[in-house]
Amino acid sequence: MAIGEVPVVPPPSAMRHARLLSTWGEPPGFFGWFKKVHHTSIGTRFIVTAFIFFVLGGILAVLMRLQLARPENRFLGPDKYNQFFTVHGSTMIFLFAVPLMFQGFGTYLVPLIVGARNIAFPRLAAFSYYIYLFGCLFFWVGLLLNIGADRGWFAYVTLSGPDYSPGKRVDFWAQMITFTETSALATAVCLAATILRHRAPGMSLNRMPMILWEKLVLSFMVIFAMPAVMLSSSMLLLDRTVGTQFFNPAEGGDVLLYQHLFWFFGHPDVYIIFLPGTAIVTTLVTCFARRHIFGYAALVISTISVGFIGFGVWVHHMFATGLPQLGESFFTAATLMIVVPTAVQFFCWIATLWNGRVQFKFPMWWVAGFFFVFMIGGLSGLMLASVPVDTQVHDTFFVVAHFHYVLIGGAVFPMFGALYFWIPKMTGRMMNDHLGKWNFWLFFIGFNLTFFTMHFLGLRGMTRRVYTYLPEMNWGALNLLASAGGLLMAAGVLVFIVNFFWSRNNGRTAGADPWRAGSLEWAVPSPPPHYNFAELPTVNGREALWDAAPRQPVVIGVREDMRETLVTDTLDADPDHKMDSPEPSVWPFWTAVAVSVLFIGSVFSAKSVEYTSIPVAITIIAWYWPRWGESQRRKATEIWSE
Amino acid sequence: MRIARAAAYATLLIAAGCQSNHSMLRSSASRQAANIEWLYWFIFWISLVVFVLVISFFARGSARSQVDDEEMAPVLPQDEERDRGAKAGVAVAIGITVVTLFVVLALSVVTGKTTAGLTSQNPITIQVIGHQWWWEFRYPNPQADLTVSTANEVHLPVGKPIVVLTTSRDVIHSFWLPNVDGKRDLLPGYQSAFTFQVDKPGIYHGQCAEFCGEQHAHMGFEMVAEPMDEFQQWLQQQRKSATDPQDITTVRGREVFLTHACVLCHTVRGTDAGSKVGPDLTHLASRRMLAAATLSNAPGSLAGWITDPQRLKPGARMPANPLQPDDLQALVTYLRSLQ
């Protein structure tokens, strides 16, 4: 089969390009920045912002490693250290991993992969970014004022309650959760709707690329998991601000209730972070093994079952609380059960490579890194699933090692692979492989030095979240080794940043499809124009570009003088109706501002909610206010107008 | 070569630390810890085999059909026939995975049962109460005045089941003696019980494992496991009230204690000091360590601790006590006499 010779979507004429841009183009200038609604603009913002917070969280990690390099070190002291580890963990989970892997890649790629001109509910997607950004700033302002949250990324009661954490520190954390989860929920709705109703004709459910399946499962996981943590953090906030007693044992409150609510979100969240990684690995393995993925049906079922079982394992974070043994055994079994779908995915990837025509281009290095690192994390997870072993290593550096192997292995290695793979699409320039290899080796060696060492520290009794340790414990040498590794990792990330800026100006031109890959985002120019597809594509198989017929039809009859989009049905992606996509608008921004004022105000005074909800109502009304021109135009096209 | 040397160095480091009184590896003092360690190593070896297998299949799979070409190669046509062998391979691999998981599950449940199901014929019962940031250990007795309360140093007889009743007065802490058994959270509002037995006499280090605030890092304790008769002797001694001071310095020291901030938080049985906010000091001098197993119990460190606890443990609940040098001297002498 020939690929790349017959473009599925032929390039438009200059006139057509201009016409499409005048309809779909993003508003220019400084004020235009606040009005943008195209998914590539929003996705890029998410990726860049989340990456900045990845770097900031990493800087905190390096500072913590410096503090721990020697016993009884006085570099940070307990107050700074507690703020740093809290903000590090919360930043990496809430401000980096989910926003980048789910929201950033999802918003940028999903509309392209389904073959649509924009995301469903683009204004909601824009709102989602602003509210995320304001949440980030709110949280970090606390740290910069030296009143940052200091009770861990989990903020267990009663330590985080009003009696033991006076002041506003924990409130920064609790309300940051509300910001970021509002944002994640908004994105989840946008992505689920895009995937279910905006797929190109022919892309029936059984022809969806794996990355769409994963984003769909993730969207539903977010919709079910995030409310639990918003609930627990809001109850905590109420305890702290208006004197409810949900978690105060002296008044009949319950400290374990908080843990159940938190981990009912917390464990699915691990999969919300890890599933995007598996989807990236599937995409890269398919592309670089030069064949369709092995075991598509098995992979789809695995992804869905991870989505379900992921909600049934949360108690394994609470094995040390002394729950009944039968209950604990149930959660051990569920935790071991989730290994099966994960193992199925690994076997399918290996089988794909085995019978493929492997071209080990640079993004594949990160897939190899993912295999190595994530396997170790998964296998130490096997030890933690066992209740007796868990009660020993729980809350020690062994667990720190385990989840960094899982999360950095399962998310950060695939993320770098994805960036090297898709940045050519986003900037139009190839990344530099030579610098990339420096990035890889520094990061890989540094990572293993830092975190493999921590397994030994944990087994030798070093507990987590300690700002220092006594010299008599003999943990000094291993800690020094771990700290050195941390510096190497930081150097690796620095090389990536240098590589990005260098390549953006000097890299080879990428062209539309540098990897000769199969999915639809490679059918459009790099970077994609704001209308994405000049001709709306149709799809013939799972890998749209590889399976395209020599004269693959395109969709006609969609207006180009206004933002008309095609809505298809959920199962077979048959054309269903046409719909107007919203125009650029500044109101998502103002709504986000108003909602932020409400969120922040509620931390300081419960009464303020009454007044600050007024601007929220006003901005939402303005957001939906119909425009004269628009309604006239619609009137003119109504076929049943009187 | 360099890697080999680094590996050898790392192994040495690890081996050096194995014989420790605060470790779950190769230093167990009880059957529970030994059982758990056995299970740990069992899963470890399974994991090692799985890791080597998966990584070698990945490497072989990537290498066997590699095309080293600058240009991207054409895509292979879809072919059911070609994947038939791979299908069988994946099915076998999934089968092995499921069997392995069941083995791990079964062993884990069995180990959990034997660890928890220690039959206890007239066990020793102790209470562990967590405080920010120190440990209260109580040996309850039906006769209230025979109940012993001590802090940060727990004595236990070897070869006898110990029932531990846990709770917390403020935030969540976690009681952990790595050489003896897994950890157990101390939850405010809950009282839970668990049982273990220490088999090897010795002094073991314990540590709070749940983040509990500023001085979580320095919330340690010591467990002294000793033969039954020595334990009984110790318990008898702890039941006594403090001895009255014999010489003029200690009398002065007691005056300092009772007229300064000390008395607001601490108890010395046999005197007017009876506050329960801080650790019971009736037999302070009999303990090996100070400040939750952070400082050795020597006159110098005691004086330093009293004068400025915030320098040694920033955030600790004990305030600084700027005493006159001779007052401090007398106070230290008095506290050192509380055997």
Interface residues (C-beta under 8 A of the other chain):
Chain A: M1 A2 I3 G77 P78 D79 N82 R151 G152 Y156 T158 L159 D163 Y164 P249 A250 G253 D254 V255 L256 R290 R291 H292 F294 G295 A298 A320 T321 G322 Q325 E328 S329 T332 A333 L336 M337 V339 V340 A343 V344 F346 F347 C348 W349 I350 A351 L353 W354 N355 G356 R357 V358 Q359 F360 K361 M364 A368 F371 F372 M375 I376 L379 S380 L382 M383 A385 S386 V387 P388 V389 D390 T391 Q392 V393 H394 D395 T396 F456 L459 R460 G461 T463 R464 R465 V466 Y467 T468 Y469 L470 M473 N474 W475 A477 L478 L481 P514 W515 R516 G518 E543 W546
Chain B: A10 L13 I14 A16 G17 C18 S20 H22 S23 M24 L25 A33 N35 I36 L39 Y40 I43 F44 I46 S47 V50 F51 V54 I55 F57 F58 R60 G61 S62 A63 R64 S65 Q66 V67 D68 D69 M72 A73 P74 V75 L76 P77 Q78 R82 D83 A86 K87 G89 V90 A93 I94 T97 V98 L101 V104 L105 L107 S108 V109 T111 G112 K113 T115 A116 Q132 T166 D170 V171 I172 S174 W176 P178 D181 G182 K183 R184 D185 L187 P188 G189 Y190 S192 F194 H205 Q207 C208 A209 E210 F211 C212 G213 E214 Q215 H216 A217 H218 G220 T294 P314 G315
